[in-house]
């Protein structure tokens, strides 16, 4: 899959694993129960950063796409 489809690949992964998904401009929001993930994109090929929340508390932040994908696979 070309790099330009990373955003679509992350969305497909999340939806396949049962995450609810909402997007707005450069932001993707995923939630499942008390866990939420917010990803900010630079185009469709690279993330600016992602944040992981548990019970509305910020748990961690990463600029690494593989890390964000790992959060979705939990």
GUTORVO-29983 format. One line per field, with one value per atom (N, C-alpha, C, CB): residue number from 1; atom name; y, x, z; residue in three letters. Coordinates in nm, 4 decimals. Each point is the difference from the previous one (the first is absolute). Glycine has a CB too. Example, Ala and Ser with C-alpha at 12.3 -4.5 7.8 and 13.67 -1.06 7.14 Angstrom:
pos <- 1,1,1,1,2,2,2,2
site <- N,CA,C,CB,N,CA,C,CB
yy <- -0.5690,0.1190,0.1200,-0.1173,0.2223,0.1190,0.1090,-0.0628
xx <- 1.3190,-0.0890,0.0900,-0.1892,0.1542,0.0820,-0.0770,0.1184
zz <- 0.7800,0.0000,0.0000,0.1246,-0.1966,0.0060,0.0730,-0.2145
code <- ala,ala,ala,ala,ser,ser,ser,ser
# end
This chain:
pos <- 1,1,1,1,2,2,2,2,3,3,3,3,4,4,4,4,5,5,5,5,6,6,6,6,7,7,7,7,8,8,8,8,9,9,9,9,10,10,10,10,11,11,11,11,12,12,12,12,13,13,13,13,14,14,14,14,15,15,15,15,16,16,16,16,17,17,17,17,18,18,18,18,19,19,19,19,20,20,20,20,21,21,21,21,22,22,22,22,23,23,23,23,24,24,24,24,25,25,25,25,26,26,26,26,27,27,27,27,28,28,28,28,29,29,29,29,30,30,30,30,31,31,31,31,32,32,32,32,33,33,33,33,34,34,34,34,35,35,35,35,36,36,36,36,37,37,37,37,38,38,38,38,39,39,39,39,40,40,40,40,41,41,41,41,42,42,42,42,43,43,43,43,44,44,44,44,45,45,45,45,46,46,46,46,47,47,47,47,48,48,48,48,49,49,49,49,50,50,50,50,51,51,51,51,52,52,52,52,53,53,53,53,54,54,54,54,55,55,55,55,56,56,56,56,57,57,57,57,58,58,58,58,59,59,59,59,60,60,60,60,61,61,61,61,62,62,62,62,63,63,63,63,64,64,64,64,65,65,65,65,66,66,66,66,67,67,67,67,68,68,68,68,69,69,69,69,70,70,70,70,71,71,71,71,72,72,72,72,73,73,73,73,74,74,74,74
site <- N,CA,C,CB,N,CA,C,CB,N,CA,C,CB,N,CA,C,CB,N,CA,C,CB,N,CA,C,CB,N,CA,C,CB,N,CA,C,CB,N,CA,C,CB,N,CA,C,CB,N,CA,C,CB,N,CA,C,CB,N,CA,C,CB,N,CA,C,CB,N,CA,C,CB,N,CA,C,CB,N,CA,C,CB,N,CA,C,CB,N,CA,C,CB,N,CA,C,CB,N,CA,C,CB,N,CA,C,CB,N,CA,C,CB,N,CA,C,CB,N,CA,C,CB,N,CA,C,CB,N,CA,C,CB,N,CA,C,CB,N,CA,C,CB,N,CA,C,CB,N,CA,C,CB,N,CA,C,CB,N,CA,C,CB,N,CA,C,CB,N,CA,C,CB,N,CA,C,CB,N,CA,C,CB,N,CA,C,CB,N,CA,C,CB,N,CA,C,CB,N,CA,C,CB,N,CA,C,CB,N,CA,C,CB,N,CA,C,CB,N,CA,C,CB,N,CA,C,CB,N,CA,C,CB,N,CA,C,CB,N,CA,C,CB,N,CA,C,CB,N,CA,C,CB,N,CA,C,CB,N,CA,C,CB,N,CA,C,CB,N,CA,C,CB,N,CA,C,CB,N,CA,C,CB,N,CA,C,CB,N,CA,C,CB,N,CA,C,CB,N,CA,C,CB,N,CA,C,CB,N,CA,C,CB,N,CA,C,CB,N,CA,C,CB,N,CA,C,CB,N,CA,C,CB,N,CA,C,CB,N,CA,C,CB,N,CA,C,CB,N,CA,C,CB,N,CA,C,CB,N,CA,C,CB,N,CA,C,CB
yy <- -0.1184,0.1184,0.1239,-0.1236,0.2167,0.1212,0.0820,0.0032,0.0747,0.0829,0.0989,-0.0246,0.0681,0.1007,-0.0525,0.1017,-0.2323,-0.0586,-0.0353,-0.0879,0.1373,-0.0340,0.0377,0.0322,0.0818,0.0428,-0.0960,0.2384,-0.2782,-0.0963,-0.1354,0.1202,-0.1606,-0.1286,-0.0014,-0.0285,0.1374,0.0088,-0.0037,0.1330,-0.0613,-0.0003,-0.1387,0.2397,-0.3081,-0.1353,-0.0972,0.0478,-0.0359,-0.0846,0.0204,0.0089,0.1165,0.0317,-0.0503,0.2009,-0.1758,-0.0425,-0.1518,0.2109,-0.2782,-0.1456,-0.0597,0.0109,0.0658,-0.0467,0.0488,-0.0030,0.0666,0.0388,0.1397,-0.2330,0.3167,0.1378,0.0840,-0.0248,0.1172,0.1012,0.1047,-0.0415,0.0988,0.0937,0.1238,-0.1915,0.3046,0.1274,0.0817,-0.0051,0.0741,0.0838,0.1415,-0.2009,0.2953,0.1411,0.0660,0.0049,0.0424,0.0642,-0.0910,0.2262,-0.1831,-0.0776,-0.0914,0.1848,-0.2013,-0.0757,-0.1254,0.2118,-0.3199,-0.1228,-0.0296,-0.0905,0.0545,-0.0327,-0.1434,0.2429,-0.3227,-0.1389,-0.0197,-0.0799,0.0036,-0.0310,-0.1410,0.2432,-0.3046,-0.1338,-0.0059,-0.1103,0.1142,0.0004,0.1264,-0.2502,0.2343,0.1150,0.0445,-0.0781,0.0130,0.0321,0.0845,-0.2145,0.3232,0.0866,0.0257,0.1074,-0.0952,0.0337,0.1148,-0.2390,0.3397,0.1166,0.0074,0.1267,-0.1280,0.0063,0.1244,-0.2520,0.3300,0.1179,-0.0338,0.1605,-0.1358,-0.0379,0.1189,-0.1901,0.1646,0.0921,-0.0595,0.0786,-0.0394,-0.0649,-0.1362,0.1227,-0.2173,-0.1348,-0.1003,0.0555,-0.0100,-0.0921,-0.0004,0.0332,0.0693,0.0080,0.0636,0.0172,-0.0670,0.0593,0.1119,-0.2188,0.3165,0.1022,-0.0506,0.1852,-0.2637,-0.0573,-0.0690,0.1757,-0.2582,-0.0697,-0.0002,-0.1432,0.1484,-0.0028,-0.1138,0.2500,-0.3116,-0.1108,0.0442,-0.1731,0.1553,0.0380,-0.1222,0.2328,-0.2433,-0.0989,0.0773,-0.1827,0.1599,0.0706,0.1512,-0.2014,0.2560,0.1432,0.0575,0.0169,-0.1034,0.0450,-0.0299,-0.0384,0.1384,-0.0192,-0.0999,0.2349,-0.3433,-0.1048,0.0163,-0.1542,0.1732,0.0135,0.0686,-0.2056,0.2503,0.0692,-0.0609,0.2154,-0.2273,-0.0509,0.0636,-0.2168,0.2296,0.0470,-0.1155,0.2278,-0.3507,-0.1195,-0.0731,-0.0199,0.0024,-0.0642,-0.1435,0.1453,-0.2199,-0.1386,-0.0072,-0.0590,0.1550,0.0040,0.0218,0.0893,0.0041,0.0278,-0.1231,0.2454,-0.3134,-0.1221,-0.1070,0.0553,-0.0601,-0.0930,0.0285,-0.0222,0.1493,0.0342,-0.0536,0.2057,-0.1963,-0.0474,-0.1519,0.1970,-0.2665,-0.1478,-0.0567,0.0022,0.0809,-0.0482,-0.0522,0.1629
xx <- 0.0848,-0.0848,0.0887,-0.1848,0.1637,0.0821,-0.0130,-0.0256,0.1318,0.0008,-0.1150,0.2448,-0.2939,-0.1057,-0.1315,0.1115,-0.1218,-0.1234,0.0078,-0.0419,0.1415,0.0170,-0.1226,0.2460,-0.3032,-0.1165,-0.1161,0.0747,-0.0981,-0.1062,0.0305,-0.0494,0.1748,0.0388,-0.0250,0.1726,-0.1396,-0.0237,-0.1497,0.2126,-0.2907,-0.1455,-0.0589,-0.0076,0.0539,-0.0488,0.0389,0.0160,0.1071,0.0441,-0.0890,0.2352,-0.2578,-0.0794,-0.1431,0.1431,-0.2044,-0.1384,-0.0105,-0.0460,0.1480,0.0021,0.0136,0.0976,-0.0413,0.0184,-0.1106,0.2454,-0.3484,-0.1146,0.0025,-0.0162,0.1088,0.0055,-0.1035,0.2448,-0.3063,-0.0838,0.0940,-0.1984,0.1653,0.0899,-0.0766,0.1464,-0.0815,-0.0530,0.1188,-0.2000,0.1836,0.1090,-0.0505,0.1108,-0.0204,-0.0284,0.1305,-0.1921,0.1949,0.1195,0.1213,-0.0938,0.1948,0.1230,-0.0037,0.1222,-0.2367,-0.0107,-0.0837,0.0244,0.0212,-0.0782,-0.0197,0.0903,-0.2128,-0.0348,-0.0514,-0.0551,0.1120,-0.0417,-0.0396,0.1529,-0.2586,-0.0366,-0.0565,-0.0453,0.0738,-0.0512,-0.0113,0.1060,-0.2285,-0.0196,0.0577,0.0069,0.0807,0.0589,0.1321,-0.1106,0.1508,0.1270,-0.0272,0.1051,-0.0289,-0.0109,0.1385,-0.2083,0.2159,0.1248,-0.0291,0.0892,-0.0037,-0.0125,0.1280,-0.1518,0.1376,0.1157,-0.0110,0.0209,0.0877,0.0074,0.0935,-0.0433,-0.0038,0.0731,0.0627,-0.1539,0.2653,0.0662,-0.0225,0.1785,-0.2833,-0.0378,-0.0595,0.1815,-0.1700,-0.0511,0.1114,-0.1968,0.3221,0.1125,0.0750,0.0197,-0.0332,0.0786,-0.0826,0.2126,-0.1898,-0.0706,0.0839,-0.1160,0.0492,0.0669,0.0139,-0.0920,-0.0083,0.0049,-0.1300,0.1609,-0.1535,-0.1181,-0.0025,-0.0015,-0.1170,-0.0149,-0.0937,0.0397,-0.0089,-0.0787,-0.0602,0.1473,-0.2779,-0.0732,-0.0687,-0.0355,0.0367,-0.0783,-0.0860,0.1788,-0.3081,-0.0930,0.0210,-0.0043,0.0226,0.0194,0.1280,-0.2442,0.3375,0.1297,0.1057,-0.0703,0.1500,0.1073,0.1003,-0.0312,0.0526,0.0920,0.1370,-0.1933,0.1960,0.1283,-0.0180,0.0838,0.0285,0.0041,0.1131,-0.0935,0.0751,0.1067,-0.0086,0.0013,0.1145,0.0066,0.0331,0.0714,-0.0716,0.0346,-0.1266,0.2162,-0.2330,-0.1189,-0.0148,0.0192,0.0894,-0.0061,-0.0500,0.1877,-0.1516,-0.0465,-0.1511,0.2239,-0.2731,-0.1434,-0.0754,0.0457,0.0062,-0.0630,-0.0006,0.0725,0.0316,0.0055,-0.1086,0.2443,-0.2730,-0.1094,-0.1316,0.1220,-0.1426,-0.1263,-0.0128,0.0016,0.1099,-0.0019,-0.0191,0.1474,-0.1431,-0.0172,-0.1389,0.1682
zz <- 0.0000,0.0000,0.0000,0.1224,-0.2110,-0.0045,0.1277,-0.2476,0.2765,0.1202,0.0041,0.0059,-0.1213,-0.0034,0.0549,-0.1962,0.2181,0.0514,0.1484,-0.2274,0.2990,0.1420,0.0823,-0.0256,-0.0001,0.0770,-0.0208,-0.0184,-0.1066,-0.0287,0.0628,-0.2138,0.2134,0.0580,0.1503,-0.1795,0.2471,0.1448,0.0285,0.0302,-0.1081,0.0193,-0.0230,-0.0712,-0.0329,-0.0286,0.1109,-0.2455,0.2960,0.1104,0.1213,-0.0854,0.1217,0.1186,-0.0140,0.0391,-0.1518,-0.0193,-0.0030,-0.1262,0.0731,0.0000,0.1384,-0.2240,0.3160,0.1378,0.0930,-0.0401,-0.0163,0.0806,0.0579,0.0505,-0.0926,0.0475,-0.0734,0.0543,0.0164,-0.0639,-0.0562,0.1569,-0.2715,-0.0667,-0.0466,-0.0727,0.0921,-0.0483,-0.0485,0.1607,-0.2727,-0.0499,-0.0249,-0.1045,0.1213,-0.0256,-0.0427,0.1693,-0.2922,-0.0569,0.0134,0.0558,0.0201,0.0162,0.1223,-0.1121,0.1749,0.1240,-0.0178,0.1271,-0.0660,0.0097,0.1483,-0.2224,0.2573,0.1379,0.0035,0.0536,0.0347,0.0168,0.1452,-0.1868,0.2111,0.1378,0.0084,0.0455,0.0680,0.0316,0.1523,-0.2097,0.2589,0.1454,0.0611,0.0030,0.0957,0.0695,-0.0620,0.2082,-0.3177,-0.0652,-0.1244,0.0871,-0.1006,-0.1168,-0.0568,0.0926,-0.2248,-0.0679,-0.0959,0.0199,-0.0161,-0.0883,-0.0827,0.1647,-0.2973,-0.0895,-0.0863,-0.0022,-0.0030,-0.0852,-0.1161,0.1962,-0.3178,-0.1207,-0.0692,-0.0264,-0.0383,-0.0928,-0.1382,0.1710,-0.2375,-0.1251,0.0317,-0.1274,0.0337,0.0241,0.0228,-0.1388,0.1349,0.0052,0.1329,-0.2418,0.3221,0.1238,0.1114,-0.1344,0.2558,0.1133,0.0597,0.0474,0.0063,0.0798,0.1427,-0.1465,0.1907,0.1335,0.0346,0.0679,0.0329,0.0480,0.1521,-0.2062,0.2626,0.1459,0.0385,0.0152,0.0981,0.0533,0.1325,-0.1147,0.1273,0.1215,0.0599,-0.0906,0.2226,0.0750,0.0989,-0.0248,0.0215,0.0898,-0.0046,0.1487,-0.2692,-0.0232,0.0601,-0.0055,0.0454,0.0500,-0.1049,0.2403,-0.2754,-0.0963,0.0569,-0.0912,0.0176,0.0448,-0.0633,0.0306,-0.1626,-0.0685,-0.1344,0.1155,-0.1709,-0.1280,-0.0818,0.1003,-0.2310,-0.0853,-0.1379,0.1271,-0.1904,-0.1384,-0.0936,0.0792,-0.0269,-0.0756,-0.0440,0.1279,-0.2580,-0.0540,0.0502,-0.2019,0.2107,0.0471,0.1437,-0.1543,0.2372,0.1382,0.0041,0.0744,-0.1550,-0.0041,-0.0497,-0.0408,-0.0603,-0.0474,0.1092,-0.2339,0.3147,0.1124,0.1018,-0.0350,0.0603,0.0924,-0.0513,0.0711,-0.2015,-0.0581,0.0078,-0.1534,0.1541,0.0030,0.1394,-0.1972,0.2996,0.1384,0.0219,0.0787
code <- unk,unk,unk,unk,unk,unk,unk,unk,unk,unk,unk,unk,unk,unk,unk,unk,unk,unk,unk,unk,unk,unk,unk,unk,unk,unk,unk,unk,unk,unk,unk,unk,unk,unk,unk,unk,unk,unk,unk,unk,unk,unk,unk,unk,unk,unk,unk,unk,unk,unk,unk,unk,unk,unk,unk,unk,unk,unk,unk,unk,unk,unk,unk,unk,unk,unk,unk,unk,unk,unk,unk,unk,unk,unk,unk,unk,unk,unk,unk,unk,unk,unk,unk,unk,unk,unk,unk,unk,unk,unk,unk,unk,unk,unk,unk,unk,unk,unk,unk,unk,unk,unk,unk,unk,unk,unk,unk,unk,unk,unk,unk,unk,unk,unk,unk,unk,unk,unk,unk,unk,unk,unk,unk,unk,unk,unk,unk,unk,unk,unk,unk,unk,unk,unk,unk,unk,unk,unk,unk,unk,unk,unk,unk,unk,unk,unk,unk,unk,unk,unk,unk,unk,unk,unk,unk,unk,unk,unk,unk,unk,unk,unk,unk,unk,unk,unk,unk,unk,unk,unk,unk,unk,unk,unk,unk,unk,unk,unk,unk,unk,unk,unk,unk,unk,unk,unk,unk,unk,unk,unk,unk,unk,unk,unk,unk,unk,unk,unk,unk,unk,unk,unk,unk,unk,unk,unk,unk,unk,unk,unk,unk,unk,unk,unk,unk,unk,unk,unk,unk,unk,unk,unk,unk,unk,unk,unk,unk,unk,unk,unk,unk,unk,unk,unk,unk,unk,unk,unk,unk,unk,unk,unk,unk,unk,unk,unk,unk,unk,unk,unk,unk,unk,unk,unk,unk,unk,unk,unk,unk,unk,unk,unk,unk,unk,unk,unk,unk,unk,unk,unk,unk,unk,unk,unk,unk,unk,unk,unk,unk,unk,unk,unk,unk,unk,unk,unk,unk,unk,unk,unk,unk,unk,unk,unk,unk,unk
# end
